[in-house]
Amino acid sequence: MKWIALFLVFAAVASCATVPQNRRARLADPMMSITDDTLETFRKQKLYSTREGAAGGDGAAAGGGCGCQ
């Protein structure tokens, strides 16, 4: 049991990697999204930006916090 736990720890640590800044655009590609539902993703992003009441890191224009973007 100890060897299995040790193997799992090593596998988890080995899967972590630092991604260079010039290659992060590929990871942000919509094709790399976990979900296929683009409408649901849009709804969640709108809800998030509305709750924040300011422009987020996505480069979209800021709304007034009322949901009327």
Summary of the structure (lengths in Angstrom):
residues: 69
radius of gyration: 18.6
end to end distance: 55.0
largest distance: 56.0
contacts: 112
relative contact order: 0.09
helix: 55%
strand: 0%
